[in-house]
Amino acid sequence: MIIRDYHEAKDTERRVDSDGWHSVRLLLKGDGMGFSFHITTIHEGCKLRMHYTNHLECVYCISGDGSIEDLATGKVSEIRPGVMYALDQNDPHLLRAKSEMTMACVFNPPVTGREVHDESGSYPVLEESVSRL
């Protein structure tokens, strides 16, 4: 059994800071679960263009308001607490935060822990594992 406390993990190397967001990675590839689980904060006013070509992602909005635009179709959907979206087709998208947003995110395959978006808006697939921290 794996038990981690977000409030403890946010002050460790499990927190990754990037331009417009920060993420606390509670489950990683090295945990052997087959997926990773993160609590990610998107900063107010941020616009993030992303295209996860190597991962599928499911996101659940815990707090805050924003929108997601499917860049293939132009469709814009509102994001608010209680809304989930799944990028089941490696969908290129633009996430806009009207206010600070707290999101629960699941990635498959799991991330190793230090990934940030590359120039295409994707995470690379890293082979090394991170030990249970």
Secondary structure in CASP SS format (residue, H / E / C, confidence):
PFRMAT SS
TARGET T0000
AUTHOR 0000-0000-0000
METHOD secondary structure of the structure
MODEL  1
M C 1.00
I C 1.00
I C 1.00
R C 1.00
D C 1.00
Y H 1.00
H H 1.00
E H 1.00
A H 1.00
K C 1.00
D C 1.00
T C 1.00
E C 1.00
R C 1.00
R E 1.00
V E 1.00
D E 1.00
S E 1.00
D C 1.00
G C 1.00
W E 1.00
H E 1.00
S E 1.00
V E 1.00
R E 1.00
L E 1.00
L E 1.00
L C 1.00
K H 1.00
G H 1.00
D H 1.00
G C 1.00
M C 1.00
G C 1.00
F C 1.00
S E 1.00
F E 1.00
H E 1.00
I E 1.00
T E 1.00
T E 1.00
I E 1.00
H C 1.00
E C 1.00
G C 1.00
C C 1.00
K E 1.00
L E 1.00
R E 1.00
M E 1.00
H C 1.00
Y C 1.00
T C 1.00
N C 1.00
H C 1.00
L E 1.00
E E 1.00
C E 1.00
V E 1.00
Y E 1.00
C E 1.00
I E 1.00
S E 1.00
G C 1.00
D C 1.00
G E 1.00
S E 1.00
I E 1.00
E E 1.00
D E 1.00
L C 1.00
A C 1.00
T C 1.00
G C 1.00
K C 1.00
V E 1.00
S E 1.00
E E 1.00
I E 1.00
R C 1.00
P C 1.00
G C 1.00
V C 1.00
M E 1.00
Y E 1.00
A E 1.00
L E 1.00
D C 1.00
Q C 1.00
N C 1.00
D C 1.00
P C 1.00
H E 1.00
L E 1.00
L E 1.00
R E 1.00
A E 1.00
K C 1.00
S C 1.00
E C 1.00
M E 1.00
T E 1.00
M E 1.00
A E 1.00
C E 1.00
V E 1.00
F E 1.00
N E 1.00
P C 1.00
P C 1.00
V C 1.00
T C 1.00
G C 1.00
R C 1.00
E C 1.00
V C 1.00
H C 1.00
D C 1.00
E C 1.00
S C 1.00
G C 1.00
S C 1.00
Y C 1.00
P C 1.00
V C 1.00
L C 1.00
E C 1.00
E C 1.00
S C 1.00
V C 1.00
S C 1.00
R C 1.00
L C 1.00
END
